[in-house]
Amino acid sequence: MNEVLSAYGFSANTSLTPHGNGLINRTWLVRSDKGTYILQQLNRHVFARPQLIADNIEMVGRYLAAHYPTTIFPRPVRSLAGQTLVDADDKSHYRLYPYIENSVSVDLADTPRQAFEAARQFGGFTRMLSDFPAERLHETLPDFHDLSLRCRSFSESLQNGSAQRINKAAPLIDYLQSQNRIVAQYESILVDPGFKRRVTHHDTKISNVLFDKQGNGICVIDLDTVMPGYFISDVGDMFRTYLSPVTEEEQDIDRIQIRQEYFEAIVKGYLLEMHEVLTPAEKEAFVYAGEFMLYMQAIRFLTDYLNNDIYYGRRYEDHNFVRARNQTTLLQRFQQRSPLFRKIAAAISGQF
């Protein structure tokens, strides 16, 4: 780490403390006589071409600085050599961010207000970039939210995966295979001119929003997956991760719930920023966004389980089976509420 710290001109009395609960990159809080910063080591196994991330952040940062100069957008600090990425001897890549004082983050949405503020931040991010040519951005994780590709991988796992695990997961497999209309609707979106490719965050869990001490949203963070995409990715992932009081790791399916007031908060927060940007076709697909992301994550977990946990790994024998069952249960309970949710979303949209 001394090599990395020296690249930024930090003195010997600089302290590093592990920071946050991220699963992909390693993060430290840096305290020095120059101030307080956030240092990150990028996961080179997930992000094989980190320069693409750096390029995207730089392009978005320049655009926001020119068009929305008062917006808080964390941009990497340049090293003494003028670089936004520092390469270390172990072939790792590091970057440094200024620390936003008096900011806090949360791991789970505990109140509807938090859900509203987070949705407003993600909606505002896409709105401000609505005139930015999204096609200029690199795809840092190609095919990340390509549901058709995920379904093909799922089908291959049914042909080549563990026979014992396929047998155990038979009820989940049968249900997920019965949901082909979700895939068909996604594929129709790809050719529908009413759906726009936009600058999309792609990882809208609530821990990727900073709040102030009064609970107001400050900005979005963790920009590694910012790339061209559809709004259903961002809205769907908020539904997937905010609506239930428990995470995708929960084993007790009785604790998996759909909280209506959080749904309403997400719709209000996102549309407060995006109501003039979204097309009528996109607004009509607001509830579908939840099905899209829940279904995709369920088949991704189940695919990995059938393939003997080669992608997500596991902490215990049936870890990915539990995750897949969790997301499938959440999908089923979301679908039960979908007729009501469509009415709620339409009513909220009509208020703008």
SEROKOL-203257 format. One record per residue: x, y, z of N, C-alpha, C in turn. Coordinates in pm, whole numbers, plus 50000, padded with zeros to 5 digits. Each point is the difference from the previous one (the first is absolute). Example, Ala and Ser with C-alpha at 12.3 -4.5 7.8 and 13.67 -1.06 7.14 Angstrom:
2
513194943150780499115011950000500905012050000499655010549928500825011950006499235010950073
This chain:
352
500824987950000499185012150000500855012650000501224999250051500875011850002500235005349859500134990749907500205003949860498815008049949498804995650034498795006749954499875013650068500205000450131499885012650073501035010249952501194995249971501045009149950499625006049866499284992249919499595005049869499085012050011499315001150114499115011450023500645010750088501254997850038500705009950078499675000050148499494988850052499704999350143501284997750079500055005450120501174998650086499964986750075501074997450074500134987150068499004998450114499495010750055499094998850114498534999049957499774996549875498634998149950499434986950055498735000350040499364988050054498934994849904499874986749997498984993549918499124991450090498705001049981499044992050075499024993749904499774986950008499004993849912498665007450011499325001449885498815008449997498914993349917498774999750052498864995049925499924984949995498934995149934499724985749992499914994949857500675006949907499934995949860500544986049977499374992849906500404986249971500984999049884500115010449920500814999249878501375006550020500025012850031501265007150017500365001250149501285001350029500465002550137500125015150019499585004750117499925014450024500605003550135500725011450004500595004850126499685014950017499915004050125499945014250035501435004750025500415010349931501365005250010499985013250078500735000650107500125012450079501465004549993500195012649960501365005049983500035014950028501205005749998500125014450020499455007749880499724993149888499415006349883498465000050006499454992150094498544999050010499574985550007498714997649982499414986750009499514995749862500284987549965499684994949867499474985750009499494995349889499594986149984500924993649894500674989150037500874992849908499344986749966499974996749872499424987449955500974992049916499984986950023500714990549914498954993149914500095001649868499024994049911500214984949990498904992849994500064985549984500314996849854501234996049974500424998149861499374987649937499464990850084499334988249945498625003549949499345009950062498695004549955500155010449890500915009550022500225010949904501374998249936500004992449892501264996649936500645011949930499215010349966500525011749928499635012650078500695002550110499625011250087500095013649933500815001349895500115012949933498665004149937499184990149962498695003249946499135006950105500104995250124499275006450110500495014250018501315001650004500575013450019499565009449888499974995049877499575008349887498545004350016499154990650040498585003250017499795010650107500664998150114499845009550110500495013949958501095000349926500535012849955499045006949903499434992549906499075005949905498755005350070499444992050090498815004350072500325011950090501164999450067500395011050089500175013149926500624999649884500185012349921498665005649955499094991349959498705004549954499225006650114499984993550116499265005650113500625013150047501325000750000500665012350042499665011649907499834997049871499695010549903498545004150004499094990550023498585002849989499295001250135500544993750104499415000650134501125002150102500625011549997501225002250079499814999150151498775001450050499804999150146499714985750046499874990849907499704986150035501234993450063499764992550106501094992550063500204987149921501164998549943500354988049924501434996350036500204989650079501364996450042500864995649882501055007549974500944996649893501344996050061500684990449941501274995650056501035011250008500804999650105501125009350016501144995249912500645009149931501124996049915501264998150083500794990349959501284997550067500995011049965501194999450059501035009949969500374999749852499804988449938500304998649857498805003649913498925004750063498835004349924499054988949961500114988350065499174988649963498834998450097498884994949949498864997050087500014985550046500884991949942500224986250044501494998250027500324993550111501394997250034500204984949995500994995549925500324985849992501044996650104499774989050072500954995350101500784988149947501034996350074500854989049956499254986749992498924998750081499244987449997498974999949887500125009549907499135001249884498585004450037499845004950122498715005650041499925014649956498775005049993499765013849963499295007150115500475012050031499465007550113499545013749951499015005450073499565013749972499655006650133500035013050000499805007950121498875009949977499105001150099498905009449994500055009450119499565012349984499865008650118498894994550089500195000950128498984995650096498975011050017498724996649989498935009950015499665000950148500385010950061499815001750144498524999650038499774994650119498654999450058499034991849918500544990949920499154991149922499894986550068498894993249978499784986750055499414991249891500174987050015499374990449909499274989650082499044993449939499234989550067500024987649912499894988450064500054987449926498624994949960498975003850078498634996049970499085012150013498975000349917499025010950009499124997650122500175008350101499274998350125498745008550008499885010049916498825008850001499615003249856498705002849977499605004349865500735012649957500335008850093500705012249961501364996849940500714990450058501284996049942499824995049858498954991849979499744994849865499685011549904499215009650045499675011649918501255007949962500855002950100501205008049975500954992749906500164986950019500894992549911499464999949858498704997549985499404999849866500135013549933499865010650078500155013449943501435002449954500974995250076501405001749960500304992549870499564987549991500274992349878499235005749881498755004450025499255006349892500645012949955500475008050095500655012649965501284997849922500734989650034501244996749928499704997449853499004991749972499664996949861499405012149931499185007850071499405011949939501065010049955500975002950088501035009749963500804995649879500094986849979500774994749889499114996049882498745004650000499084995849896500415005149862500765010949994500475005149871501434995749969500614992650091501344994849974499874987949906500814999049896499904988549909500484987150068499064992150046500344988150079500914990549925499894999849867500804990649922501495002950007500365011750051501435003250015500634992450118499184995450091500534993150117500394985649966501054995450066500424986149986499064990950079499834987749953499284990050078501014993050089500095004450124501024994950091499764985550037498744995749998499644985950020499064996249884500544995849889499164996949884498914989950034498785002649950498864991050017499574998450145500345009850084499744999050144498524997350029499095007449937498574998350022499294995049874500674991349927499414993949881499214987750043498695001650015499184989050053499994988149905500035002349871500014988949904501244991450019501155006550018501244992650024499924992250130499465006050105499894993150129499104987749987498965001149918499114988549981500704988849923500815003749902500754989649927500984992950094500635007650088500924993850097499234990750094498815004350038499144991750086499664986949928499635000949874499664987949923501204990749988501185005749979501204991749991500284993050132499745006750112500234993650130499044988450022498825000549940499064988950012500464987949918500815002849898500534989149918501294994250058500825008750057501364995850038500305000850148499045004750079500245002050142499904987250082500145001550130499954988850094498614993649999499934987149968498714993049996499345000050138500804998550104499454999850135499385013650035500695010749963499485013350031498805003549912500024995549876498845002249913498764993450060500174988250052498884992950062499495007450124500925004750081499605007250121499285013049967500435006749896499455013149965498814999149905499454988049979498964998149899498825009750014499475002350121498875009550010500375014349957501215004450037500455013249957500165000549849500594989649944500224999549855498675000749926499024992250046498704999749933499355013850002500055006650115499375013150009500715010149910501335000450006500725009949921499854997549851499934987549961499784997149858498615004049954499075001050094498635003849964499855015149978501065007550027499935014649993500615005649872499834992949891500625004249873499495013549951498815004050044499485012949955500885011550046500704998350115500905010550048501145001949900500514988949948501075000549900499465005949870498814995849961499415005149876499795015150007499575005050114499805014550012501335007349994501044994450062501335006149991500455000949855499824989249925500454999949861499195009649914498755002350036499215009949927500475014250031500475002250122500535013150038501225003649915500834990149969501235002549926499735005849861498824997349945499705004849864498905010550000499605004650118498935009950013500615014050003499695008649903500565013650001499535008350117498994995350073499555007250118500904998250120500994991249990500954997950109501375005249957500585008650081501245006749967501184993950074501084998749929501264996350066500525012650070500164999250131500365011650080501274997250079500585010450058501104998250094499384994550129500354987850031499344992650107501044995250100499655000450130500954996550105500224984950007498944992149991500054985449997500274993350135500105007450107500234993750131499415009150107498665000450006499335010450078499634995650141500784991050058499754997050141500235012650083499375000750115499975012650074501365003650057500904990550014501345003250048500805008049899499485001449878500675008049898499465014249992499375004450108499585013950016500585005250131500545012149997500445006650123498895009350048499795000050133499005008550064500715009750094499335011350028500525008750106499414995650134500395006850107499594995750133498505001950021499355008149916498555002250011499214990149913500694991149930499324990049918499735004149857500555011349958499835004449862501074993649911499624996149879500974994449909500995010449952501284996249993501055009249954500394996949856500344987449974500454996249866500034984949989500164995249877500214985749978501504997349992500374987950039501414995949998500114986449932501194994450000500294987049939499585000049854500795006749918499635002849861500624990149902500484988750049500704990649912499094994049893498704999050030499084993849904499185010349922500385012850007499315010249920500324997549853498964997749922500174997049857498635001149934499934998549869498705000749934499084988850047498735003150015499044989950044498595005549997499084992250053498605003850005499605003250143499025008950015499625004550133499524988550087499504989249938499494988750077501094993750087501265001549961501074994550083500095007350134499975013349996500145007750124498754999250086498835002049941498764999250077499784985850052500264990149915499804986150041500894996050116501245004749999500904996150109499625007050130499415012049991499495006250122498834992050056499074995849914498924991550048500564987250062500964994249934500564987250047500655001250137500645011350026500815001050122499385008850109498955007849969499405008650102498664994750052499274992449919498624996650037499914990250116500944991150012499964990150108500865004750117499574997250122500805004050116501234991350021500134989249923501164991150013500734999249867501244995550004500834999649880499824986849925500694999049889499984987749920500654988250071500645002550115500634989350077499034993350098498815005450017499054995050100499534985849966500124990950097499604986149979498554997350037499435008050090498634998350045499075007449903499324992649913499205006549897498795007350059499624996750122498885007150063500355014550030501275003250005500435013650029500115008549872499844993849886500105007149873498645006449972499975013249998498755007449984500155010749892498865005149957499955011449908499375011650076500745010850017499515011450076499465010649903498685001549999499375009049903500475014450013500215004650124500395013950018501395002749941500844989849993501325001649939499875000449848499074992249946499745000749856499575014249962499065005550074499525013449972501135010250011500864998350100501105009450019500974999749883500294988149948500914998849885499405006749877498734997249974499355005849883499985015350010499655005150117499945014650017501385006349985501004994250064501345005749995500574999949860499844988849929500574998949866499265009049902498665000050006499245008149906500125014850029500285003850124500215014150030501105005649911500984991849968501105004249913499774996449854499374988749975499984994449865498675001149927498995006550060498684999749937499985006849864500865009949978500035006749870500954993149903500754990550048501014993449917499504986749946499304992350085499514986949958498915001449895499984990749907498964999649899498754993250057498845001549935498804992850046500214984950008500724994349904500254985550002500834996150121500985008250034500824997050117499195000950128499185010350013499165001350119499074988050015499524995049888499114988450003500724987550051501314999649985500794988350039500605001150139499555009750078500605002450131499954987650089498854993650008499874988150085500754988249940499994999149867500774989349935501465000350041500545011850026501415001250039500324991050119499084999150096500234991450116500054985349962499074995849913500024986049955501304997049926500395009249915501224998349920501214997150088500245008550101501204998350081499894988250096498834997750057499844988750092500154986849926499424999149883500114987749922501454997749958500655010349952501394998349957500904995750114499845006150118500874996350110499694985950050498734996049996499654986550041500664989749910499935002049867500614990149911501525000650005500575011650031501465000650013500474992050121499335001550113500364992250117499794985149976498884996649936499714985849978500974994049899500335007549897500994995249903501314996850068500465008750089501264997750068499904987850092498854998450064499814988350086500104987149918499334999649886500024988049917501394997449943500795010849983501374998649948501044998550112499544996650120500894997650114500755012450046499305011649998500465012250068501315005549943500115000549868501265004449941500085015149984498875007250010500025014549980499915007550132498924998250073499795007450123500764994150118500404987149988500594993650116498924996850103500434995050116499034996450103500675000250136499195002550103500494999250138499534987250068499044993349940499544987050050499434992449881499664987350018499724990849891498925005149903498865004450052498905003849913499805015149993501075007450013499915014650008499275005849879500384996349880499375005849882498604994649975499724988150049498624995049996499115008750089500495003250118499255008750092499785013749936501035005549939499865013049935498974999549887500064989449919499054998649890498574998550053499824992150105498664998350058499515013250059500905007450062499665013150056499485009349891500755001349891499615009349895498754995449925499844986849988498794994749937498785003050087500144998250130498905003250092499655014849992501015008549996499755014449991499315003449867500424993449893499365002149870498534996050006499704988550059498614995450008499155009950080500535004950109499235009250084499885013849934501005003749923499895012349921498914998649894499974988649934498994997849896498595000150057499834995150121498695000350063499505014350019500945009150023499645014050021500005008249871500454994149891500215007849877498765007249949498814993950001498835007649953499775012850081500154998950132499855011950084501135009849974501214995049985501155008849978499885007649869499424993849897499835007249874499055011750017498964998050079499065010950026500685011250079500824996150100500705010050082500985008049914500774992949918501005006849916499325009549901498884995849944499285008649905499455012450071499494998050122499455011450076501105010050035501164994950042501105009050035500505007349876500124992749890500465006249876499065011249957498694997850023499035010149961500045012750083500734999650112500115011950086501005010049945500854995949908501055009049950499535006949871
